[in-house]
Amino acid sequence: MLLRIHPQNPQPRMLSQVADCLKSGGIIIYPTDTIYGLGCDIYQPKAIERICKIKNLDPQKAQLSFICRDLSHLSDYTKSIDTPLYRVLKNYLPGPYTFILPASKEVPKLLKSKKDTVGIRVPDNVICSSILETLGNPILSASLPGEMVEEYTDPEIIYEKFGKMVDYVIDGGMGGIIPSTVIDCTTDEWTVTRQGLGEWRA
């Protein structure tokens, strides 16, 4: 189903509809501050497996990241963040960045890498933060399957292509084509592992 959610004033009834779908193991395609993404509730392993199937990934090996509502929510899913790192996160989030951080016990096994790390985002997007607020949990953030193409900016085209694979495609207006910048903060030398939309100057 294609759901048109207002990008600045999301309709509470629709947000509840999306949250109920996620809680019952549903999958959505939703807008972020970068590209449209595939998502599910991170505490629904079957939904995570469904997304891996759509993307043709092995759930045990997939490097999956998820989005949090804000910085305090993010800190529940990572091991202690020291002051310099906290300053950096505060400076860059919300924004088009994915930070790879040491995972806390709160992170579901399926989402941890072998090194016990996890990728977390806090997108600067009203629809995202409203869904997270209504749901109360982080949601998975995976790119759409296949090559990133211009058409993936248009929710109508996304719906035509992937509508049958997911429960909801959320139309929040035109999306972007450049993914988030990925920064690995698990060693003393923070490194950019993918240059995306976000400028990195740390």
ZIFEN-V92399 format. One record per backbone hydrogen bond with DSSP energy under -0.5 kcal/mol. CO is the residue of the C=O (numbers start at 1). NH is the residue of the N-H. Records with the same first field share a line. If there is no record, write none. Layout:
BEGIN
CO = NH / NH
END
This chain:
BEGIN
1 = 3 / 169
2 = 4
3 = 5 / 171
11 = 14 / 15
12 = 16
13 = 17
14 = 18
15 = 19
16 = 20
17 = 21
18 = 22
19 = 23
20 = 24
21 = 26
22 = 25
27 = 167 / 168
28 = 39
29 = 170
30 = 37
34 = 176
36 = 144
37 = 30
38 = 142
39 = 28
40 = 140
41 = 44
43 = 45
44 = 47 / 48
45 = 49
46 = 50
47 = 51
48 = 52
49 = 53
50 = 54
51 = 55
52 = 57
53 = 56
57 = 59
58 = 61 / 62
62 = 64
64 = 119
65 = 141
66 = 121
67 = 139
70 = 74
71 = 75
73 = 76
74 = 77
75 = 78
77 = 104
80 = 82
82 = 86
83 = 87
84 = 88
85 = 89
86 = 90
87 = 91
88 = 92
89 = 93
95 = 97
96 = 181 / 198
97 = 122
98 = 100 / 183
99 = 101 / 120
100 = 185
101 = 118
102 = 79
104 = 107
108 = 111
109 = 112
113 = 116
116 = 103
117 = 113
118 = 101 / 120
119 = 66
120 = 99
121 = 68
122 = 94 / 95
123 = 125
125 = 129
126 = 130
127 = 131
128 = 132
129 = 133
130 = 134
131 = 135
132 = 136
138 = 42
139 = 67
141 = 65
142 = 38
147 = 149
149 = 152
150 = 153
151 = 154
153 = 155 / 175
154 = 158
155 = 159
156 = 160
157 = 161
158 = 162
159 = 163
162 = 165 / 166
168 = 29 / 170
169 = 3 / 171
170 = 172
171 = 5
173 = 172
177 = 179
179 = 197
181 = 98 / 183
182 = 193 / 194
183 = 100 / 185
184 = 191
188 = 190
191 = 184 / 193
194 = 182 / 196
199 = 201
END
